[in-house]
Amino acid sequence: MVETSRETRIAERLKLLANALESGRLGPVRRLINTLTPAEIANLLESLPPAKREVVWGLVDPSDDGEVLVHVNDEVRESLLRGMDDDEIVAAAGSLELDDLAELIDDLPATVVDQLLKSMDRLHRDRLEHMLAYPEGTAGRLMNTDVVTVRANVSVDVVLRYLRLRGELPESTDTLYVVSRRGTHLGQLRLARLLTADPDTPLNRIMDENLAAIRADTSEDQVAELFADHDWYSAPVVDANNVLLGRITIDDVVDIIRAQAEHQVYGAAGLDEEEDLFAPVRRSARRRAIWLGINLLTAFFASWVIGNFEPVLQKVVATAVLMPIVASMGGIAGTQTLTIMVRALALGQVGFTNALPLLRKEVLVGIANGVLWALVVGSLSWLVFHDSMLSLAFGAAMIINLLAASLSGVYIPLILKRIGVDPALAGGVILTTVTDSCGFASFLALSTLLLLH
């Protein structure tokens, strides 16, 4: 039997919830929630309007509250926290692993943070404060400090007896970390290797010294790249002196990758991925108005370009019919290049140092497509309007605008990245301005030159 898609499962759950809530029967709602993981509950809460969300949140098992708060987006988390008293928040946050707590703690009220720190033993409090000393979005914030360390000079049998005495291992443990007396990271030992080695073998003969450790100040984007490049399930985190601080596991990296994908999708439309789907109209309208206003300014600029060619528009009406096609084709071509560039920048594959070969390739692609579609649209224009000069202007403008789209698609995201502006957020608006203005200007200028002189 083929497993149903995530979208289908969500739709089915929403339908069941809606029916149960409409009937006032909360028992089925509670039973449904109890079958879900915290991440699934979080997704469900984001899919509900505020009134129903509040009811469902009240039915979530308190032991899951902390995990759910970690998985929901920022605005939904803020709304859920507003409905909880301090003791509930402390209980929810206190159930979390330190890496999850470090992610959540910035959103908690100061009074709650104080209570939470006082309720922790000194070891966990010191570990948390050490993690919080690193900037948000770095490996130091992302890591889990609960690791199992061993010394290089002991035997396999000693380590196995030590593990049996512990009784349990931290969740998602696949590796033991070999450290010196001062805590310096020396190497790693896979559990599979430990279990299959001869009991008398010293660890320094079977540990892997070549696997890299991640610096605590490494950005989470770079962490995701390292995991993807090396197929890691977990990796150690060290400070500048190579002292072992903690570890990062693949489940944390999956969350990073998902957040990156959401950011690119929302950023392309000038939206924030942390926005509540059911946010108040006034708040959503205010946020979107900013980008609509920027777009309006660019539209006025394009209109000003058109206004400078009023004579040709008055005398050759066909130019008004054809010029949106030139702008549209340039916009599509530029968006294709821009999308490639934004992805390459996110993966660290491109920068000013290697942009020239990519620019050369995109320019050649733009010229090739420009010539192809110039022949197509020029021929169609001649068949409709029977004006060879108009067809020539139309085709030439197509080549010019696709060339401009290629140049813009490469350099706009590079420049935005250099000045600290997110290319996924601002690139599309600037690109549209360039391709529209260049398309209008080239076609109307060529039409003026060939048709009115």
C-alpha positions in Angstrom: 0.0 0.0 0.0 1.4 3.4 -1.0 1.8 5.8 1.9 -0.3 8.9 1.6 1.5 12.2 1.0 2.1 14.7 3.8 -0.4 17.1 2.2 -3.1 14.5 2.1 -2.5 13.5 5.7 -2.7 17.1 6.8 -5.9 17.7 4.8 -7.5 14.6 6.4 -6.6 15.6 9.9 -7.9 19.2 9.4 -11.2 17.7 8.1 -11.5 15.4 11.1 -10.6 18.2 13.5 -13.1 20.6 11.9 -15.9 18.1 12.1 -15.1 17.2 15.8 -14.8 20.9 16.8 -18.1 21.8 15.0 -19.9 19.1 16.9 -18.3 20.1 20.2 -16.9 16.7 20.8 -13.4 17.2 22.1 -12.7 13.5 22.9 -12.0 12.6 19.2 -9.8 15.7 18.9 -7.8 14.7 22.0 -7.4 11.1 20.6 -6.3 12.4 17.2 -3.7 14.7 18.8 -2.3 11.9 21.0 -1.4 10.0 17.8 0.7 12.8 16.4 4.4 13.7 17.0 5.2 17.2 18.4 6.3 18.3 14.9 3.0 17.2 13.4 1.0 18.9 16.2 3.0 22.1 15.5 2.1 21.9 11.8 -1.5 21.3 12.6 -1.6 24.3 14.9 -0.2 26.5 12.2 -3.0 25.3 9.9 -5.8 26.4 12.2 -7.3 29.9 12.7 -6.7 31.4 16.2 -10.0 30.4 17.8 -9.7 26.7 16.9 -5.9 26.8 17.5 -6.5 27.8 21.1 -8.9 24.9 21.7 -6.6 22.3 20.2 -3.6 23.7 22.1 -5.5 23.2 25.3 -5.9 19.5 24.5 -2.2 18.9 23.8 -0.5 16.7 26.4 1.6 19.1 28.7 4.6 16.8 28.3 4.6 17.7 24.6 4.2 21.4 25.0 7.9 22.3 24.9 8.6 20.3 21.8 5.6 21.8 20.0 6.7 25.3 20.9 10.1 24.6 19.4 8.6 23.4 16.1 5.9 26.2 15.5 6.9 29.4 13.7 7.8 32.5 15.6 4.4 34.2 15.4 2.4 31.2 16.4 4.8 30.5 19.2 4.3 34.1 20.5 0.5 33.7 20.4 0.6 30.3 22.3 3.0 31.7 24.9 0.6 34.6 25.6 -2.1 32.1 26.7 0.2 30.3 29.1 1.1 31.3 32.7 4.7 31.4 33.9 4.5 28.0 35.6 3.2 26.3 32.5 6.0 27.8 30.4 8.7 26.8 32.9 7.3 23.2 32.9 7.2 23.1 29.1 10.7 24.6 28.7 12.2 22.5 31.5 11.3 19.3 29.6 13.5 20.2 26.6 17.0 19.1 25.6 19.5 22.0 26.0 19.8 22.6 22.2 16.0 22.9 21.9 15.9 25.1 25.0 18.6 27.4 23.5 16.5 27.8 20.4 13.4 28.7 22.4 14.8 30.8 25.3 15.1 34.1 23.4 11.3 34.1 23.0 10.5 33.5 26.7 9.6 36.3 29.1 12.5 37.4 31.3 10.7 36.3 34.5 10.3 32.9 33.1 13.9 32.6 32.0 15.0 33.6 35.6 12.7 30.9 37.1 13.9 28.4 34.5 17.6 29.0 35.3 17.0 28.7 39.0 15.2 25.4 38.6 18.2 23.9 36.7 21.2 22.2 38.4 24.5 24.0 38.1 25.9 21.7 35.3 23.0 22.2 33.0 22.8 25.9 33.8 26.5 26.3 32.9 26.1 24.4 29.7 23.1 26.4 28.7 24.8 29.7 29.4 27.9 28.6 27.4 25.6 27.8 24.4 23.9 31.1 24.7 27.2 32.9 24.5 27.3 32.0 20.8 25.3 34.0 18.3 22.0 32.7 17.1 22.3 30.7 13.9 25.7 29.2 14.7 26.8 25.7 15.6 27.3 26.8 19.2 23.6 27.4 19.5 22.7 24.4 17.6 24.8 21.8 19.4 23.7 19.4 22.1 26.1 19.2 25.0 25.0 15.7 26.1 27.9 13.7 24.7 29.7 10.5 25.7 33.5 11.0 25.9 36.3 8.4 26.4 40.1 8.4 26.7 42.4 7.1 23.9 44.5 4.9 26.2 41.7 2.6 27.5 40.7 -0.7 25.9 37.4 -1.6 24.1 36.4 -3.8 27.1 36.8 -0.9 29.5 34.6 1.3 27.4 31.9 -1.4 27.0 31.8 -1.9 30.8 31.6 1.9 31.3 28.6 2.1 28.9 26.8 -0.8 30.7 27.3 1.1 34.0 25.7 4.2 32.4 22.7 2.2 31.5 21.6 4.4 28.7 23.0 6.7 26.0 21.9 10.2 24.9 19.3 10.1 22.1 20.7 9.7 18.5 24.1 8.6 19.8 26.1 6.8 17.0 29.6 8.0 18.0 31.7 8.3 21.1 34.2 11.1 21.2 37.8 10.5 22.2 39.3 13.4 24.2 42.4 14.2 26.2 42.5 14.9 29.9 41.9 18.6 29.1 38.9 17.8 26.9 40.7 18.4 23.6 39.0 16.5 20.8 41.3 13.7 19.5 39.0 11.6 17.4 35.8 9.7 17.1 34.7 6.1 17.6 31.6 4.7 15.9 29.5 2.4 18.1 29.5 -0.2 15.3 33.3 -0.2 15.3 33.4 -0.5 19.1 31.0 -3.5 19.2 32.9 -5.5 16.6 36.5 -4.8 17.8 38.5 -7.2 20.0 37.9 -6.4 23.7 41.6 -5.9 24.4 42.2 -3.4 21.6 43.1 0.1 22.8 40.9 2.9 21.4 43.8 4.8 19.9 44.2 1.9 17.4 40.6 1.9 16.2 39.4 5.5 16.6 39.1 7.7 13.5 41.4 10.8 13.8 40.6 12.1 10.3 37.0 13.1 10.7 36.7 16.9 11.0 35.1 18.7 13.9 32.9 21.8 13.5 33.9 25.1 15.1 31.3 26.5 17.4 31.2 29.8 15.5 30.4 28.1 12.2 27.1 29.3 10.6 24.2 26.9 10.5 24.2 27.2 6.7 27.8 26.0 6.6 26.9 23.2 9.0 24.2 22.0 6.7 26.7 22.0 3.8 29.2 20.0 5.8 26.7 17.3 6.6 25.5 17.1 3.0 29.1 16.9 1.7 30.3 14.3 4.2 27.0 12.3 4.7 27.3 12.7 8.5 24.8 11.5 11.0 26.4 13.5 13.8 29.5 15.7 14.2 31.4 17.1 17.1 31.5 20.8 17.9 34.7 22.4 19.3 35.9 25.8 20.3 38.9 27.7 19.0 41.3 25.6 21.1 39.7 22.3 19.8 38.1 21.6 23.1 35.0 19.4 22.7 31.8 21.3 23.5 29.0 19.1 22.1 27.6 17.5 19.0 25.2 18.2 16.2 22.9 15.5 14.9 21.2 15.0 11.5 17.7 15.8 12.9 18.9 19.4 13.6 20.4 19.7 10.1 17.1 18.6 8.5 15.4 21.5 10.3 18.0 23.9 8.9 17.5 22.6 5.4 13.8 22.9 5.6 14.1 26.5 7.0 16.4 27.4 4.1 13.9 26.1 1.6 11.0 27.9 3.2 13.0 31.1 3.3 13.8 31.0 -0.4 10.1 30.3 -1.3 8.8 33.1 0.9 11.6 35.5 0.2 11.0 35.4 -3.5 7.6 36.9 -2.9 8.9 39.4 -0.2 7.3 37.5 2.6 8.5 36.2 6.0 8.4 32.4 6.6 7.8 33.0 10.3 4.6 34.9 9.7 1.4 33.3 11.1 -0.8 32.0 8.2 -3.8 33.4 10.1 -2.1 36.7 11.2 -4.4 39.7 11.7 -5.3 41.4 8.4 -3.8 44.7 9.6 -0.4 43.2 10.4 -0.2 41.2 7.1 -1.4 44.1 5.0 1.2 46.4 6.6 4.1 44.0 5.9 3.1 43.3 2.3 2.5 47.0 1.7 6.2 47.7 2.0 7.1 45.5 -0.9 4.1 46.6 -2.9 5.2 50.2 -2.4 8.7 49.3 -3.6 7.2 47.6 -6.6 5.1 50.7 -7.3 8.1 52.9 -7.4 9.8 50.5 -9.9 6.5 50.5 -11.9 6.6 54.3 -12.0 10.1 54.2 -13.3 9.1 51.8 -16.1 6.2 54.1 -16.9 8.5 57.1 -17.1 10.6 55.2 -19.6 7.5 54.5 -21.7 6.5 58.2 -21.5 9.7 59.3 -23.1 8.6 57.5 -26.3 5.1 59.0 -26.6 5.5 60.0 -30.3 6.2 56.4 -31.5 3.3 55.1 -29.4 0.9 57.6 -30.9 2.0 56.9 -34.5 2.6 53.2 -34.3 -0.1 51.6 -32.2 1.4 48.2 -32.7 4.3 49.1 -30.4 1.9 49.3 -27.5 0.6 45.8 -28.3 4.1 44.2 -28.6 6.2 45.9 -25.9 4.8 43.9 -22.9 6.0 40.7 -24.7 9.6 41.9 -24.7 9.4 42.8 -21.1 7.7 39.5 -20.1 10.3 37.4 -21.9 13.1 39.3 -20.3 11.5 38.8 -16.9 11.2 35.1 -17.3 14.7 34.6 -18.6 16.1 36.8 -15.8 14.1 34.9 -13.1 15.6 31.6 -14.4 19.1 32.9 -14.0 18.3 34.6 -10.6 16.9 31.4 -9.2 20.1 29.5 -10.2 22.2 32.2 -8.6 20.3 32.4 -5.3 20.5 28.7 -4.9 24.3 28.7 -5.8 24.9 31.5 -3.3 23.0 29.6 -0.6 25.2 26.6 -1.2 28.3 28.6 -1.3 29.0 27.6 -4.9 29.5 31.0 -6.4 31.0 34.4 -5.6 32.7 37.3 -7.3 35.9 35.1 -7.7 34.2 32.6 -10.0 31.3 34.6 -11.4 33.0 35.4 -14.7 32.7 31.9 -16.2 29.1 31.7 -15.1 28.4 35.1 -16.5 29.9 34.1 -19.8 27.7 31.0 -19.9 24.5 32.8 -19.0 25.3 35.6 -21.6 25.7 32.9 -24.3 22.4 31.3 -23.2 20.7 34.7 -23.3 22.1 35.4 -26.8 21.1 31.9 -28.1 17.5 32.2 -26.7 17.4 35.8 -27.8 18.2 35.0 -31.4 15.8 32.0 -31.4 12.8 33.9 -30.1 13.7 37.1 -32.0 13.2 35.0 -35.2 10.0 33.6 -33.9 8.4 36.9 -32.6 9.8 38.9 -35.5 8.2 36.5 -38.0 4.9 36.5 -36.2 5.0 40.3 -36.0 5.5 40.6 -39.7 2.6 38.2 -40.4 0.3 40.2 -38.2 1.4 43.8 -39.0 3.2 43.4 -42.3 5.9 45.9 -41.2 9.5 44.7 -41.6 11.0 47.6 -39.7 8.6 46.9 -36.7 9.5 43.2 -36.8 13.2 44.1 -36.9 12.9 46.4 -33.9 10.8 43.7 -32.1 13.4 41.0 -32.7 16.4 43.1 -31.8 14.8 44.3 -28.6 14.1 40.7 -27.6 17.8 39.9 -28.0 18.9 43.0 -26.0 16.5 42.3 -23.2 17.4 38.6 -22.8 21.0 39.6 -22.7 20.3 42.3 -20.1 18.3 39.6 -18.1 21.3 37.3 -18.1 23.6 40.0 -16.9 21.2 41.2 -14.2 20.3 37.6 -13.1 24.0 37.0 -12.3 25.1 40.3 -10.9 22.1 41.5 -8.9 22.2 38.7 -6.3 26.0 38.9 -6.1 25.8 42.7 -5.4 23.0 42.3 -2.9 24.9 39.6 -1.1 28.0 41.8 -0.9 26.1 44.7 0.7 24.3 42.4 3.1 20.8 42.3 1.6 19.1 38.9 1.1 19.0 38.1 -2.7 16.0 35.9 -2.2 14.1 38.8 -0.7 15.1 41.8 -2.9 16.4 40.2 -6.1 13.1 39.7 -7.8 11.9 43.3 -7.4 15.2 44.7 -8.8 15.3 42.2 -11.6 11.8 43.0 -12.7 12.6 46.7 -12.8 15.7 46.1 -15.0 14.0 43.8 -17.5 10.8 45.9 -17.8 12.7 49.1 -18.2 15.3 47.7 -20.6 12.6 45.9 -22.6 10.5 49.0 -23.0 13.4 51.3 -23.7 15.1 49.0 -26.2 12.0 48.3 -28.2 10.6 51.8 -28.2 14.1 53.3 -29.0 14.6 51.0 -31.9 11.0 51.6 -33.1 11.6 55.4 -33.0 14.9 55.0 -34.9 13.5 52.6 -37.6 10.0 53.8 -37.9 10.0 57.6 -37.4 13.4 58.5 -39.1 
